[in-house]
Amino acid sequence: MSDAITAERAAPEPLLSASAVYDDTSHGGAIASARAFTADFLAAAPSSTSGPVAQERVELAQLVVSELVTNAVRHAAGPCRLLLELRRDTLDISVFDGEAAAPVPRGHDPRRIGQHGVEIVLAVCESLSVEPAPEGKRVRACLSLLPG
């Protein structure tokens, strides 16, 4: 009998990471604060990467953060936590909230007003995943920071 050891390639440690907690009672304030937090985080990125993050990528990151934090504030009770993790060419954007149910993309419908958040995140990100967390879920989006 032989023992086989398989090694999974571990995700590299982030070059830079930061998190913030937003209370569900702040509604619009949480979204604006999360957008500003993201811009400030990416402004600090040049010390960890080869240069500044392009403004287009900063704006896309802010859009993704807006959509994910909006979903958490509107659909989950309690606070949510935003975690930003800078990797070499990507930004992992995670939002933790107290609701176990995953957000569901509703599909393209130009007549529908609102509820396009997941659809937008899927369109601009490299990946989107939902993982169980100890007290709810983690929604993680991976955004490329390379110029589009």
Phi, psi and chi 1 to 4 in degrees:
 res  aa     phi    psi   chi1   chi2   chi3   chi4
   1 MET       -  138.2  174.4  161.7   91.5      -
   2 SER  -121.0  145.4   65.5      -      -      -
   3 ASP   -96.0  130.8  -69.2  -29.9      -      -
   4 ALA  -108.4  133.1      -      -      -      -
   5 ILE  -113.8  123.1  -60.5  174.2      -      -
   6 THR  -109.7  137.6   58.2      -      -      -
   7 ALA  -111.8  122.0      -      -      -      -
   8 GLU   -86.4  140.6  -74.4 -173.3   35.4      -
   9 ARG   -71.1  115.7 -162.4  168.8  147.4 -162.7
  10 ALA   -74.0  146.2      -      -      -      -
  11 ALA   -65.2  134.6      -      -      -      -
  12 PRO   -64.8  150.1   22.1  -29.1      -      -
  13 GLU   -61.0  143.1  -72.8  -64.9  -44.9      -
  14 PRO   -65.3  149.6   14.6  -20.2      -      -
  15 LEU   -71.8  -31.7  -58.7  172.2      -      -
  16 LEU  -153.9  139.4 -174.9   66.8      -      -
  17 SER  -146.0  153.1   66.6      -      -      -
  18 ALA  -158.9  153.3      -      -      -      -
  19 SER  -140.2  159.6   68.0      -      -      -
  20 ALA  -145.2  149.1      -      -      -      -
  21 VAL  -110.7  135.3  175.0      -      -      -
  22 TYR  -121.7  132.0  -59.5   99.8      -      -
  23 ASP   -81.1  144.7 -170.5  -76.4      -      -
  24 ASP   -70.0  -12.4   61.8  -20.2      -      -
  25 THR   -84.2  -10.8   60.1      -      -      -
  26 SER   -87.1  -12.0   56.0      -      -      -
  27 HIS    36.5 -108.8  -66.7  -71.5      -      -
  28 GLY   -58.0  -32.2      -      -      -      -
  29 GLY   -64.5  -35.2      -      -      -      -
  30 ALA   -64.7  -40.9      -      -      -      -
  31 ILE   -67.8  -46.5  -62.5  155.6      -      -
  32 ALA   -62.9  -41.3      -      -      -      -
  33 SER   -64.6  -40.8  -66.8      -      -      -
  34 ALA   -65.8  -38.4      -      -      -      -
  35 ARG   -64.1  -44.9  -71.8  176.9   61.6   86.2
  36 ALA   -65.3  -41.3      -      -      -      -
  37 PHE   -58.3  -42.2  179.4   78.5      -      -
  38 THR   -65.8  -45.2  -58.8      -      -      -
  39 ALA   -61.6  -43.6      -      -      -      -
  40 ASP   -63.9  -40.7  -68.7  -15.6      -      -
  41 PHE   -60.4  -47.4  176.9   82.3      -      -
  42 LEU   -71.4  -26.6  -70.4  173.4      -      -
  43 ALA   -66.0  -28.7      -      -      -      -
  44 ALA   -81.6   -9.9      -      -      -      -
  45 ALA   -63.3  -33.4      -      -      -      -
  46 PRO   -55.1  -27.6  -27.4   34.7      -      -
  47 SER   -70.5  -18.0   62.5      -      -      -
  48 SER  -108.2  -14.0  -60.9      -      -      -
  49 THR  -122.4 -173.9   60.0      -      -      -
  50 SER   -81.0   -3.8   59.2      -      -      -
  51 GLY   172.9 -178.1      -      -      -      -
  52 PRO   -66.8  149.9   15.4  -20.1      -      -
  53 VAL   -77.5  133.0  175.8      -      -      -
  54 ALA   -58.5  142.5      -      -      -      -
  55 GLN   -56.8  -37.0 -174.0   59.5   33.7      -
  56 GLU   -58.7  -40.3  166.4 -150.4    1.0      -
  57 ARG   -72.7  -36.1  -65.5  -76.1  128.4 -178.7
  58 VAL   -61.3  -45.1  172.5      -      -      -
  59 GLU   -64.8  -39.0  -69.2  169.6    2.6      -
  60 LEU   -65.5  -40.0  -78.6  175.3      -      -
  61 ALA   -61.6  -42.8      -      -      -      -
  62 GLN   -63.7  -37.9  -71.3  179.0  -60.8      -
  63 LEU   -62.7  -47.4  173.9   63.7      -      -
  64 VAL   -62.1  -45.1  171.3      -      -      -
  65 VAL   -59.9  -44.0  163.7      -      -      -
  66 SER   -56.5  -47.8  -69.3      -      -      -
  67 GLU   -65.9  -44.0  -63.3  -58.6  -24.0      -
  68 LEU   -70.7  -41.1  -64.3 -179.6      -      -
  69 VAL   -68.9  -38.6  170.0      -      -      -
  70 THR   -57.8  -46.3  -64.1      -      -      -
  71 ASN   -59.6  -43.8  -79.3  -10.9      -      -
  72 ALA   -65.9  -43.5      -      -      -      -
  73 VAL   -67.6  -38.9  167.7      -      -      -
  74 ARG   -79.8  -33.1  -74.8 -171.0  179.5  164.1
  75 HIS  -114.3   -2.6  -56.8  -67.1      -      -
  76 ALA  -127.0  140.5      -      -      -      -
  77 ALA   -78.6  147.3      -      -      -      -
  78 GLY    86.8 -177.1      -      -      -      -
  79 PRO   -74.3  163.6   26.6  -32.1      -      -
  80 CYS  -124.5  156.9   68.9      -      -      -
  81 ARG  -121.0  131.4 -179.7  168.9   70.1   99.6
  82 LEU  -100.4  127.7  170.1   64.1      -      -
  83 LEU  -122.3  123.5  171.1   64.1      -      -
  84 LEU  -110.7  129.7  -58.0  175.8      -      -
  85 GLU  -130.2  114.6  -63.7  175.5  -62.5      -
  86 LEU   -87.6  124.9  179.5   68.2      -      -
  87 ARG  -112.0 -173.2  -56.8 -156.3 -171.3  -84.0
  88 ARG   -55.1  -55.1 -176.1  178.3  161.2  156.1
  89 ASP  -122.4    9.6  -63.4  -35.2      -      -
  90 THR  -136.8  160.2   60.5      -      -      -
  91 LEU  -120.5  121.2  175.7   65.4      -      -
  92 ASP   -90.3  123.3  -78.0   -9.5      -      -
  93 ILE  -113.1  115.8  -58.5  165.1      -      -
  94 SER  -120.5  138.2  -63.9      -      -      -
  95 VAL  -125.1  123.6  175.0      -      -      -
  96 PHE  -102.5  135.2  -62.8   81.5      -      -
  97 ASP  -144.6  174.3   65.7   44.6      -      -
  98 GLY   -88.1    3.4      -      -      -      -
  99 GLU   -96.1  127.5  175.2   60.6   48.5      -
 100 ALA   -76.5  -29.4      -      -      -      -
 101 ALA   -69.2  137.9      -      -      -      -
 102 ALA   -80.3  147.2      -      -      -      -
 103 PRO   -67.6  147.4   21.3  -27.5      -      -
 104 VAL  -118.2  125.6  178.0      -      -      -
 105 PRO   -66.6  135.9    9.6  -11.0      -      -
 106 ARG   -95.2   -6.4  -59.4 -172.5  127.7 -140.2
 107 GLY    85.3  161.3      -      -      -      -
 108 HIS   -71.7  126.7 -177.6   69.4      -      -
 109 ASP  -151.8   97.7 -178.3   -5.6      -      -
 110 PRO   -64.1  -16.3   18.4  -25.4      -      -
 111 ARG   -85.4  -18.0  -66.3  169.3  -67.0  169.7
 112 ARG   -76.4  133.6 -174.3  175.3   66.3 -118.4
 113 ILE   -97.7  119.9  -62.7  173.4      -      -
 114 GLY    78.7 -178.4      -      -      -      -
 115 GLN    60.7   37.2  -59.9 -179.7  -13.3      -
 116 HIS  -109.5    8.0  -67.1  -81.4      -      -
 117 GLY   -56.7  -52.3      -      -      -      -
 118 VAL   -64.9  -38.6  176.2      -      -      -
 119 GLU   -59.6  -42.7 -176.1 -178.5  -21.6      -
 120 ILE   -65.7  -46.2  -69.3  167.8      -      -
 121 VAL   -61.1  -43.2  172.7      -      -      -
 122 LEU   -61.7  -34.3  -74.6  168.9      -      -
 123 ALA   -72.2  -33.1      -      -      -      -
 124 VAL  -103.8  -14.4  -59.4      -      -      -
 125 CYS  -100.6  159.5  -71.2      -      -      -
 126 GLU   -73.8  -34.5  -53.8  -56.6  -54.1      -
 127 SER  -157.2  159.3   64.3      -      -      -
 128 LEU  -142.8  128.6  177.0   67.2      -      -
 129 SER  -137.4  156.4   62.7      -      -      -
 130 VAL  -125.1  127.2  179.6      -      -      -
 131 GLU  -126.0  143.0  -53.4  156.9   16.1      -
 132 PRO   -64.2  143.4   -4.3    9.6      -      -
 133 ALA  -124.5  163.0      -      -      -      -
 134 PRO   -51.0  -36.6  -27.6   34.9      -      -
 135 GLU  -129.4   48.1  -62.6 -175.1   11.1      -
 136 GLY   143.4 -122.0      -      -      -      -
 137 LYS  -147.9  165.9   68.5  178.6  171.6  -58.3
 138 ARG  -121.9  122.3  174.8 -175.5 -167.4  165.1
 139 VAL  -104.3  119.9  178.9      -      -      -
 140 ARG  -120.7  126.8 -177.4 -168.6  -31.5 -133.3
 141 ALA  -117.8  138.6      -      -      -      -
 142 CYS  -111.7  117.5  179.1      -      -      -
 143 LEU  -111.1  128.0  177.1   70.1      -      -
 144 SER   -69.7  139.3  171.9      -      -      -
 145 LEU  -101.0    1.0  -64.5  177.8      -      -
 146 LEU   -74.3  141.8  -62.0  174.4      -      -
 147 PRO   -54.1  136.5  -20.7   29.7      -      -
 148 GLY   -83.9      -      -      -      -      -
